[in-house]
Amino acid sequence: MNASENRTRKIFIASWISVHHTPVRETSTDNLQISSYQGKWDILRPLRHWLDSLQVRDRKFAHRVCSLIPAQCPFERDVKLFGRTLFHIPPMCKLNPLYQEVVGLRFRALCYLADECGEDISQYC
């Protein structure tokens, strides 16, 4: 038996398993996310809506947004001692309740600079 026969068998088994699936309740994840916001008080909802509705139409504003919002979380670190990693500090930015909206605003600013202004955005990546 060579390596190609072994791969073919694994692909066949994987496809056979996926054909016979059990029925699942019909709930989508979109409904669950929406209901979680509607169920409790969402104090930040107006701020979320405002950040999502911000239009990037000015070159200076787009540059300012791209320079203020970092591309990666600045708090993520590997703590090393004598060349060995002791522990890893995970990115804390995702704990921010406005993380998705802020990253979306940065993406819109980058798209505006690249598409509308025709600028090189590699300095912000």
N, C-alpha and C positions, 0 to 999 in steps of 0.2 A: 504494500500500500504506500503510495506516495503522498506528498503534502496536498496536492490538488484534490484527490479523492476525499481526504479528511475535511477540507473546507466545504466541499459540495454537500457532504452529509450534514454538517452543522447548519448550513443555510437552509437545507430542506427541512430539518427538524424545527428550526425557528419559524419558518413559514407555516408548517403544519400546526404548530402551537397557536399562532396568531389567528388561524382560520376558525378554530373552535373556542370562541370566547363566550363567557357567561354574560347574560344581559345585566346591564347596570341601570340604576335609577336615572331618570332623565333630568339631571340638574347640571346646569353649566356653571363653570367657574365665574363667568361674568355676572350671573345673578347673585352668586355668593359674595363677590366683592362689592356689588352695589348695595346689597342688603346690609353688609357690615357697616357701611357709611350711614345708611338711613336709620339703623337701629338705635344708635346712640347720638349724643350731641356731637356735632362736628364743628368745633370752634374755629378750626382753620379752613373751613370750606370757602368763605369769601376770599381768603388769601390765595387758596389753591385756584379758584376760578380766575382771580385777577392775574396770577402768574401765567395761567394757560392762555388767557386772552391777550396778553401783551404781544404786540406786533413789533417786529424788528424792521424798521424802515430807515434807520439812520446809521451811517458808517461808524461814527464816533461811539454811538450807543452799543453797536455790535462788538467793536473792539474792546470797550470797557467790560461788557458782559463776559467775553471770552477770556479776558485777563483776570477777572475777579473770581470766576468759577473754575476750579482746577479740573483737569481732565481725569485725574485719578485721586482717590482719597489720600489726603496728606497724612492721615493718622495711622495708616497701615504700616507696620514695621516688623522686622525680624530682629529680636534682641539676641545678640551674639556675645559670647565670652570666650576668648582664646581661640577664635575661629570656629567654634561650635555654636549652633543655634540652640539657645535655651528655650525660647518660646516665641510664638508668633502673635502679634496683636492684629486682630481682624479689622477690616475696614469699618469704621464707625459711621460713615456717612449714610449708610442705609438705615440707620436708626432715626435719621432726620425725617420727620413726618412730611416735609416738603421736598424730599429728595427727587422724586419723579418729575415734579414740576420744574425744579431748578435745572435739572439735567436737560429737560425738554427745551427750556429757554436757551440754554447754551447751544444746543443742537440747532435751534432755529437761527441763532446768531451766526453760527458757523456756516450754515447753508446760505444765509443772506450774503455773507462775505464772499463765499465761493461762487455762487450762482449769479447773483445780481451785480456784485461789484467786480467779479473776476479776479479776486485777490488770492494769493497763496496763503493757505491757512495752516501750513505745516509747522509754523512757530507755536501754534496753540495745541498741537497734538502730543 
